[in-house]
Amino acid sequence: MKTDYKWLFCESDLAGIMILVLDLKEVRSKDLLRVNSGYYRVRNGAQRLVEEGLLRSYSVDKPHKATTYMLTEKGVSVAMLLKSVKSLLDGEYRNGSLYEDYQKSQTEENSIENF
């Protein structure tokens, strides 16, 4: 089987966008500037991730026109893998427990919201 080396995450900034959305749970278009100062570049990258089914988005017109992005279920899995790779490179990797930590934080957050 031949490997395609020109795949989605060869495109600049997409991994950063995924990790940002994972960390913040949802982001608005302007938040994407934390990944790269080129607004149209990161906005187009986020749109590409929506097309690939890793992010979902919705737009609002009031009070200001904005788009909000969140991870899909598939996107959470991919973002966790990307964050694990980043943690390994940063020397923070803890035996693959990042997904468990994420799941725990989601459970705690849902408990607080339902309180």
C-alpha positions in Angstrom: 0.0 0.0 0.0 1.4 3.3 -1.1 1.5 6.1 1.6 0.2 9.5 0.7 2.6 11.9 2.4 0.6 15.0 1.4 -2.2 14.6 3.9 -4.3 17.0 5.9 -1.9 17.7 8.7 0.9 18.6 6.3 -0.9 21.9 5.9 0.4 24.6 8.2 -1.4 25.5 11.5 -4.0 22.8 11.4 -2.5 20.9 14.3 -2.3 24.1 16.3 -6.0 24.9 15.6 -7.0 21.4 16.7 -5.1 21.7 20.0 -6.4 25.2 20.7 -10.0 24.0 20.3 -9.3 21.0 22.5 -7.9 23.2 25.2 -10.6 25.9 25.0 -13.6 23.6 24.2 -14.9 26.2 21.7 -13.3 29.1 20.0 -14.4 32.1 18.0 -12.7 33.2 14.8 -10.6 35.8 16.5 -9.3 33.2 19.0 -7.6 31.4 16.0 -5.1 34.3 16.0 -3.4 32.6 18.9 -2.2 30.0 16.4 -1.0 32.3 13.6 -1.4 36.1 13.1 -2.6 35.6 9.5 -6.4 35.7 10.1 -7.5 34.4 6.7 -4.9 31.7 6.9 -6.2 30.3 10.2 -9.8 30.9 9.3 -9.4 28.9 6.0 -7.6 26.2 8.0 -10.5 25.9 10.4 -12.9 25.7 7.5 -10.8 22.9 6.0 -11.1 21.0 9.4 -14.9 21.5 9.3 -15.0 20.0 5.8 -12.9 17.0 7.0 -15.4 16.5 9.9 -13.0 17.3 12.7 -14.6 20.6 13.7 -18.1 21.8 13.6 -19.0 25.5 13.3 -21.9 27.9 13.7 -22.2 31.5 12.8 -23.9 34.4 14.6 -24.7 37.8 13.2 -25.4 39.7 16.4 -23.9 41.6 18.2 -21.0 41.1 15.7 -20.7 38.6 12.9 -18.6 35.7 14.3 -18.0 32.0 13.7 -17.6 29.5 16.6 -15.7 26.2 16.3 -15.9 23.1 18.4 -14.5 19.6 18.0 -16.5 16.7 16.7 -16.2 13.4 18.4 -13.7 12.3 15.7 -12.0 15.7 16.2 -11.5 15.1 19.9 -9.7 11.8 19.2 -7.5 13.3 16.6 -6.7 16.4 18.8 -5.8 14.2 21.7 -3.3 12.3 19.5 -1.8 15.6 18.3 -1.6 16.9 21.9 0.1 13.6 22.9 2.7 14.1 20.2 3.2 17.7 21.2 3.6 16.7 24.9 6.1 14.0 23.9 8.2 16.6 22.0 7.9 19.1 24.9 9.0 16.5 27.4 5.6 16.4 29.2 4.3 13.1 28.0 2.8 11.0 30.8 2.3 7.4 29.4 -0.7 8.3 27.3 -2.9 9.6 30.1 -3.9 12.8 28.3 -7.1 11.3 27.0 -8.1 10.1 30.5 -7.3 13.6 31.8 -9.4 15.2 29.1 -12.3 12.8 29.8 -12.1 13.5 33.5 -12.1 17.3 32.9 -15.2 16.9 30.7 -17.0 14.9 33.4 -16.1 17.5 36.0 -17.2 20.4 33.8 -20.5 18.7 33.0 -21.1 18.1 36.8 -20.5 21.8 37.5 -22.8 22.9 34.7 -25.6 20.6 35.9 -25.2 21.7 39.5 
